Amino acid sequence: MTEENMQQLWKNYQDAWADISLAERQRLIRASVAEDVVFTNPSTKGQGLQNLLTNIGEFQTQFPGAYFRSNRLLEQHGQLLSEWTMFNKDGSEFLTAHSYACFNDEERLTYLGGFWKL
């Protein structure tokens, strides 16, 4: 995967968490995530694209209008490490944290692990 493709893959994934239509969220997730994706973070653990979409919808219910931006992105051998910031709807910073991810030969994310402490 080229660096440009990796950055676009991660941007698509992060943009899917924003306050957007369900159709757009589905399009972004399907463009970036494998059907059988495994995802974990301090508050949840799940598997499957549909479960991830449900999780994202619940996130937007809990944090209306919140969104993410990547501060730093590193890649090696099908793995990705990101430092990112979550912003509130008003643009104020809420949290800076890290994610670890793996992707397959089809350039889809197969594992997503988020790490943070509130």
Long-range contacts (C-beta under 8 A, 24 or more apart in sequence): 1-75, 1-78, 1-103, 1-107, 3-75, 5-107, 6-73, 6-75, 6-80, 6-103, 7-73, 9-103, 9-107, 9-108, 9-109, 10-70, 10-73, 10-80, 10-82, 10-101, 11-70, 13-109, 13-112, 14-67, 14-68, 14-69, 14-70, 14-84, 15-67, 16-56, 17-56, 17-59, 17-60, 17-66, 17-67, 17-68, 18-66, 18-67, 18-68, 19-60, 19-64, 19-65, 19-66, 19-67, 19-89, 22-57, 25-53, 25-56, 25-57, 26-53, 29-53, 29-56, 32-108, 32-109, 33-108, 33-109, 33-112, 34-104, 34-106, 34-108, 34-109, 34-110, 36-110, 37-108, 37-109, 37-110, 37-111, 37-112, 38-110, 38-111, 38-112, 39-111, 39-112, 39-113, 39-114, 40-112, 40-113, 40-114, 41-113, 41-114, 41-115, 41-116, 42-114, 42-115, 42-116, 42-117, 52-112, 63-88, 63-94, 64-89, 65-89, 65-90, 66-94, 71-96, 78-102, 78-103, 78-104, 79-103, 80-109
